[in-house]
Amino acid sequence: MRRTALVFILLLVIFRLSAQTDSTREAPADSATVGTNPELEYSGDTFIEGNSEGENRAVVRDSTRNPSDTAIAPKKRKDAIETTINYNARDSMVFDVEGRKLYLYGKTHIDYGSISLDADQTSINWNERTIKSQYSTDTLGRKKGKPVFSQGSDVYETEDILYNFKTKRAIIKGVVTEQDGAFMHGEDVKKNEEDELFIKGAKYSTCNLADPHFFIESEKIKVIPGNKVVSGPFNLKFREVPTPLWFPFGMFPQPRQKASGIVFPSYGEESRRGFFLRNGGYYFALSDYMDLRVTGDIYSKGGYAFDITSNYKVRYQFSGALNFAYNKNIIQGPEGDSENSDFWIRWNLRPETRGNSSFSASVNAGSSSYNQNNNVAIVDPQRSINSTFTSSVSYSQRFNRLPMNLSTNLRQTQNIQSGIYTMTLPDLALNVNRIYPFKKLVKSSKSPLAKISFSHNFVAKNEITNSTPSVSGLGFTPINYEQVDDTLAFNLENLGTLYDRAKIGGRHTIPVSTSFNLLKYFTVSPSFNYQEVWYTKELDFTYVPEEGGVRVDTTQTFSRAGSWSSGASVNTRMYGMYYVKGLSGIEAIRHVMTPSVSFSYNPDFSDEKYGVYETIQVDSAGNTRTVSKYQGFAYGSPRGSESRTVGFSLTNNIEMKVRAKKDTANEFKKIKLFDNLSFNTGYNFAADSFKLSNINWNARTSFFNNKVNVTLGGAFDPYVYVEDGTNNGRKLDRYAWNNGGGLGNLSSLRTNISFSLKPKNSKNKNDEQQNNNPNQSPFDESSNAIQDSPFGTEGEKEYVQQNPEEYVDFNVPWSLRVAYNISRSQNGLADAQVTSHGIQFSGTLGLTDKTQITFNSGYDVKNKDFTQTRIGVVRDLHCWSLNFNWVPFGRYQSFSLTIRPKSALLQDLKLEKRRNFTDFFN
């Protein structure tokens, strides 16, 4: 402290004497920063001001200025320092007063606006407006305290740096810096006032090691931050081993924002279509809210393809994407070349929640062979075997002052195997919210009258399909029915026929309900439901004696029919607790039962007085059928038979309370024995026979902390069957339990068992330390690596979100998921038939902490064959990744091998070998 005070007093005296020698000269602009204090803004002399933390600040003050002087102050010089320079040093500071220089030693630190500089040795030259920093060596000759220069988000680790804070230029020796996810190494670097770097002896890599695994080496490179890297002749090297890849020049885009540019193609070979260039083209950054990507493929045997994709966004309203793909395949064969064309359209629109209306769209449509002829088996196996695609466009509107909402949808379903198209143009729904008309008239909100409510739902649609209408529901074949192909082509020629087949209709539904408590523990819920269907046509049935059959005609007219039903249900909940004694660890078993009894009534609308059904003669033998004039229409017909049904159901939940062994905070824990165990059936008093319906049951439970899940379900047919010479036998109206048959015949049974296993995730301690130290320098000399964000760059994170299937969790050494299912059915005395029986399994296996094997397969026990199988290998090569995908057998047998850098900046620098499933056909 004495030494510092003495130096301070000495400097103050010398500077004051120097100022008094020539009081009329212009105050020299010093290298120290001028602050906002007007008393300091035009000062000419310098002294060092310290603070309690040992940090110093250069301050300028003019000792000759008289505060009361009214003379105009001299203007600020153009080369004046813009802000305060703060500096400190752990070891010592030496001032050269005559040379106007300051020397800092031992972990020095300088702050100058947005610039900071850390080094072991630093000097400041006030005359030349420069800061020079360098490292020092220890007793063993090892470098320590290399300069680290930071300006904004840019950080440079150097051997030596000379920075001019007047011109904002710098000369740097031995630099390592990160630029937008890539790392630049250079021997000699010049930095201009635009922060552009001119590098001699440069290495450009996305590997964050000080000695990178691979790099692009060039004698000269220019870096334009946030824009591009431009290189002279360069060579790709692995370690220090050169490769045959020499190029006369290079340009590597590094836009912080989207920018237009060339999309470089991938290359390879197919046995079917020959050598190829794929996905090459141009990307147009049209604006911040819209872009366009145009790419194409070309094959040596004559095929080609193009793909157009555009992403768009309207702020605060919606975003989406539009894609159109076209392929022209030319296949060479022994009998000559064959050609086929495929196309596919995808459009999606995602609204942002705002206001009372929304519009969304998802369109998928194309030719039936597109997925089979393109590279989807490896990228998306499920899509390659999926035969049905659905498109929809929807609009919805809520009304502020009305308790209703409106929605309309345009839907299209395409089955590429059967060639059936079904279009709903449109599907309309108008819903009125539930209304309580008597709520304000009754004081008690629990009154049954106050709980009476109703709502109104109206739906309408116009459904067009090219599938031939079925007459199986009539029970006979009309004499004017023409047997044609199963499907009708969608074209202008068939437009009239398609419109005649359209199913146009609407349906009104008005449900009315209430509820009240009975005897405190029972809840009674009566209900009434009115339904009415509207159509633009109806069927007319006429028996023609001369031909011995029925003629069915369609009459174009507005037609409507109403129906109603009513019902009531009573339910309660019962709790039971059984305390266990004598069993170690088990405290009690809790049983919750929810029984329910319901009654429903539906009139018989097949009575001719309702005008919907009629009984007609169907053949010359005098046989008759009751048919509806709305047979096969959009919303069907009112119920054609009376029903007075009492329903019974019982739902059970069983839990066990056990004493916890390890957890001292909770003395007990619950174990679910059955999440659900339910039974239900019904009895129809209006039926003339077989009044009791099947007894259905379902059970769901889990074991080992929900690692194993078991679901069971089935149905019992409660009636007796006797042999009558047929496979199924004859069903008698007698209950099985009265004839020693228990609950009856097990007509259906399904079982699903699944389990998933994986060890507990263990997070790397180094990652935790890095995450807990946000101020850690990106350069770590002890690990010989340039530290990156643990979550990657913004570009890398965006790529992960867009391509999640390309990434695996290396923190999980292994995982396994197995699902087993079997379903069987039995009709009467016939042998039980297994309808489905199979096992599916998938998982990952970490051979090392950098290698993962993924697999997904299954075995169809019924058909004795494996399902779609896919095996993948992922190898983390630090800054590179290796991906191998293999479909070993089946229709989509194929494989692909790709080695590429992890960073999206060099995603086109890859080695790829691929063989598609079509190559195995030759």
GIKATA-V432407 format. One record per backbone hydrogen bond with DSSP energy under -1.0 kcal/mol. CO is the residue of the C=O (numbers start at 1). NH is the residue of the N-H. If there is no record, write none. Layout:
BEGIN
CO_NH ; CO_NH
END
This chain:
BEGIN
1_5 ; 2_6 ; 3_7 ; 4_8 ; 5_9 ; 6_10 ; 7_11 ; 8_12 ; 9_13 ; 10_14 ; 11_15 ; 12_16 ; 13_17 ; 14_18 ; 15_19 ; 16_20 ; 37_40 ; 37_41 ; 40_43 ; 45_61 ; 47_59 ; 49_57 ; 51_54 ; 55_51 ; 56_87 ; 57_49 ; 59_47 ; 66_69 ; 77_80 ; 85_58 ; 86_111 ; 87_56 ; 88_109 ; 92_105 ; 94_103 ; 96_101 ; 100_126 ; 101_96 ; 102_124 ; 103_94 ; 104_122 ; 105_91 ; 105_92 ; 106_90 ; 108_119 ; 109_88 ; 110_117 ; 111_86 ; 112_115 ; 114_152 ; 115_112 ; 116_150 ; 117_110 ; 118_148 ; 119_108 ; 120_106 ; 121_134 ; 122_104 ; 123_132 ; 124_102 ; 125_130 ; 129_165 ; 130_125 ; 131_163 ; 132_123 ; 133_161 ; 134_121 ; 136_144 ; 138_141 ; 142_138 ; 144_136 ; 145_120 ; 147_158 ; 148_118 ; 149_156 ; 150_116 ; 151_154 ; 154_151 ; 156_149 ; 157_176 ; 160_173 ; 161_133 ; 162_171 ; 163_131 ; 164_168 ; 169_164 ; 170_191 ; 171_162 ; 172_189 ; 173_159 ; 173_160 ; 175_186 ; 176_157 ; 177_184 ; 179_182 ; 182_179 ; 183_205 ; 184_177 ; 185_203 ; 186_175 ; 187_174 ; 188_200 ; 189_172 ; 190_198 ; 191_170 ; 192_195 ; 196_192 ; 197_223 ; 198_190 ; 199_221 ; 200_187 ; 200_188 ; 202_218 ; 203_185 ; 204_216 ; 205_183 ; 208_786 ; 213_239 ; 215_237 ; 216_204 ; 217_235 ; 218_202 ; 219_201 ; 220_232 ; 221_199 ; 222_230 ; 223_197 ; 224_227 ; 224_228 ; 226_256 ; 227_254 ; 228_224 ; 229_252 ; 230_222 ; 231_250 ; 234_247 ; 235_217 ; 236_243 ; 237_215 ; 238_241 ; 241_238 ; 244_246 ; 245_236 ; 247_234 ; 250_231 ; 252_229 ; 261_283 ; 263_281 ; 266_278 ; 268_276 ; 270_274 ; 273_301 ; 274_270 ; 275_300 ; 276_268 ; 277_298 ; 278_266 ; 280_296 ; 281_263 ; 282_294 ; 283_261 ; 284_286 ; 284_292 ; 289_313 ; 290_287 ; 292_284 ; 293_309 ; 294_282 ; 295_307 ; 296_280 ; 297_305 ; 298_277 ; 299_302 ; 303_299 ; 304_328 ; 305_297 ; 306_326 ; 307_295 ; 308_324 ; 309_293 ; 310_322 ; 311_291 ; 312_320 ; 314_317 ; 314_318 ; 317_352 ; 318_314 ; 319_350 ; 320_312 ; 321_348 ; 322_310 ; 323_346 ; 324_308 ; 325_344 ; 326_306 ; 327_342 ; 328_304 ; 329_340 ; 331_338 ; 333_336 ; 338_331 ; 340_329 ; 342_327 ; 343_367 ; 344_325 ; 345_365 ; 346_323 ; 347_363 ; 348_321 ; 349_361 ; 350_319 ; 356_398 ; 358_396 ; 360_394 ; 361_349 ; 362_392 ; 363_347 ; 365_345 ; 367_370 ; 369_373 ; 374_376 ; 376_380 ; 380_384 ; 381_385 ; 382_386 ; 387_416 ; 389_414 ; 391_412 ; 392_362 ; 393_410 ; 394_360 ; 395_408 ; 396_358 ; 397_406 ; 402_404 ; 403_433 ; 404_399 ; 405_431 ; 406_397 ; 407_429 ; 408_395 ; 409_427 ; 410_393 ; 411_424 ; 412_391 ; 413_422 ; 414_389 ; 415_419 ; 420_415 ; 421_466 ; 422_413 ; 423_464 ; 424_411 ; 426_462 ; 427_409 ; 428_460 ; 429_407 ; 430_458 ; 431_405 ; 435_454 ; 436_439 ; 444_447 ; 447_451 ; 453_513 ; 454_435 ; 456_432 ; 457_509 ; 458_430 ; 459_507 ; 460_428 ; 461_505 ; 462_425 ; 463_503 ; 464_423 ; 466_488 ; 471_474 ; 478_481 ; 486_468 ; 489_491 ; 494_498 ; 495_499 ; 496_500 ; 497_501 ; 503_463 ; 505_461 ; 506_534 ; 507_459 ; 508_532 ; 509_457 ; 510_530 ; 511_455 ; 512_528 ; 513_453 ; 516_524 ; 518_522 ; 519_521 ; 522_518 ; 523_571 ; 524_516 ; 526_514 ; 527_567 ; 528_512 ; 529_565 ; 530_510 ; 531_563 ; 532_508 ; 533_561 ; 534_506 ; 535_559 ; 538_555 ; 540_553 ; 542_551 ; 544_548 ; 544_549 ; 549_544 ; 550_479 ; 551_542 ; 553_540 ; 555_538 ; 559_535 ; 561_533 ; 563_531 ; 565_529 ; 566_601 ; 567_527 ; 568_599 ; 569_525 ; 570_597 ; 571_523 ; 574_593 ; 576_591 ; 578_589 ; 585_659 ; 587_580 ; 588_657 ; 589_578 ; 590_655 ; 591_576 ; 592_653 ; 593_574 ; 594_651 ; 595_572 ; 596_649 ; 597_570 ; 598_647 ; 599_568 ; 600_645 ; 601_566 ; 602_643 ; 603_605 ; 604_607 ; 607_610 ; 612_629 ; 614_627 ; 616_625 ; 619_622 ; 623_618 ; 625_616 ; 627_614 ; 628_631 ; 629_539 ; 630_633 ; 639_605 ; 643_602 ; 644_685 ; 645_600 ; 646_683 ; 647_598 ; 648_681 ; 649_596 ; 650_679 ; 651_594 ; 652_677 ; 653_592 ; 654_673 ; 654_674 ; 655_590 ; 656_671 ; 657_587 ; 657_588 ; 658_669 ; 667_660 ; 669_658 ; 671_656 ; 674_654 ; 676_700 ; 677_652 ; 678_698 ; 679_650 ; 680_696 ; 681_648 ; 682_693 ; 683_646 ; 691_684 ; 695_716 ; 696_680 ; 697_714 ; 698_678 ; 699_712 ; 700_675 ; 700_676 ; 701_710 ; 703_707 ; 703_708 ; 707_756 ; 708_703 ; 709_754 ; 710_701 ; 711_752 ; 712_699 ; 713_750 ; 714_697 ; 715_747 ; 715_748 ; 716_695 ; 717_745 ; 718_736 ; 720_732 ; 722_730 ; 728_829 ; 730_722 ; 732_734 ; 734_720 ; 736_739 ; 736_741 ; 741_744 ; 745_717 ; 745_747 ; 747_826 ; 748_715 ; 749_824 ; 750_713 ; 751_822 ; 752_711 ; 753_820 ; 754_709 ; 755_818 ; 757_816 ; 764_768 ; 765_769 ; 766_770 ; 767_771 ; 768_772 ; 773_776 ; 778_787 ; 780_785 ; 784_210 ; 785_780 ; 789_792 ; 793_797 ; 794_798 ; 795_799 ; 796_800 ; 797_801 ; 798_802 ; 799_803 ; 803_806 ; 804_807 ; 809_812 ; 813_846 ; 815_844 ; 816_757 ; 817_842 ; 818_755 ; 819_840 ; 820_753 ; 821_838 ; 822_751 ; 823_835 ; 823_836 ; 824_749 ; 825_833 ; 827_830 ; 833_825 ; 836_823 ; 837_861 ; 837_862 ; 838_821 ; 839_859 ; 840_819 ; 841_857 ; 842_817 ; 843_855 ; 844_815 ; 845_853 ; 850_876 ; 851_848 ; 852_874 ; 853_845 ; 854_872 ; 855_843 ; 856_870 ; 857_841 ; 858_867 ; 859_839 ; 859_861 ; 860_864 ; 860_865 ; 865_860 ; 870_856 ; 871_886 ; 872_854 ; 873_884 ; 874_852 ; 875_882 ; 877_879 ; 877_880 ; 879_902 ; 880_877 ; 881_900 ; 882_875 ; 883_898 ; 884_873 ; 885_896 ; 886_871 ; 887_894 ; 890_893 ; 894_887 ; 895_915 ; 896_885 ; 897_913 ; 898_883 ; 899_911 ; 900_881 ; 904_907 ; 906_909 ; 908_910 ; 911_899 ; 913_897 ; 915_895 ; 916_919 ; 918_921
END
